[in-house]
Amino acid sequence: MEACEIEEGNRGTVERMVMTALWCVQYRAERRPLMSMVVK
């Protein structure tokens, strides 16, 4: 987080965004979430 200059107060939001992004790029399509779940 420090290397990207992300403030500690935003850590939870950043972690959630990264996990969602990684979830969306799964190799197998059936492991990817539906877009309706992503935008919630």
C-alpha positions in Angstrom: 0.0 0.0 0.0 2.8 2.4 0.8 4.5 1.9 -2.6 1.2 3.0 -4.3 0.8 5.9 -1.9 -2.6 4.6 -0.6 -3.6 6.0 2.8 -4.2 3.6 5.6 -7.8 4.9 5.9 -8.6 3.6 2.4 -7.0 0.2 2.9 -10.3 -1.7 3.3 -11.8 -0.1 0.1 -8.6 -0.8 -1.9 -8.5 -4.4 -0.7 -12.1 -5.0 -1.7 -11.6 -3.5 -5.1 -8.5 -5.6 -5.8 -10.2 -8.8 -4.7 -13.2 -8.0 -6.9 -10.9 -7.3 -9.9 -9.1 -10.6 -9.3 -12.4 -12.5 -8.9 -13.6 -11.0 -12.3 -10.5 -12.2 -14.3 -10.8 -15.9 -13.4 -9.7 -18.1 -16.2 -12.8 -20.4 -16.0 -15.9 -18.4 -16.8 -18.1 -20.4 -14.4 -15.9 -19.1 -11.5 -16.4 -15.5 -12.4 -19.2 -13.5 -10.6 -22.2 -12.2 -12.4 -22.0 -8.5 -13.2 -25.1 -7.9 -11.0 -23.1 -9.2 -8.1 -20.1 -7.0 -9.0 -22.0 -3.7 -9.1 -23.7 -4.2 -5.8 
